Amino acid sequence: MKLSRRVSLFLLAFGVWSWVIWVTFAKNLFKDASGLAFDDAGNPTAYLWVHLALAVTSFILGTAVGVIGFRGVRAGKK
């Protein structure tokens, strides 16, 4: 399959955007002071585990989409 340059750039931008958003979210999640991510004893809660799983899944999917976009951009330059 051949991707247009516009679609390739969109996919690459989406991959980068996904990393920026979810890295920021993960940092904020571990700094949480509201009691959602960690209980009073400092132990992780179900909220932390669920949102950490979402972040990791998004990292993986964002990376895959970004790689497809990068390959499409690189293939278009040949």
Summary of the structure (lengths in Angstrom):
residues: 78
radius of gyration: 17.0
end to end distance: 15.6
largest distance: 57.5
contacts: 215
relative contact order: 0.25
helix: 73%
strand: 3%
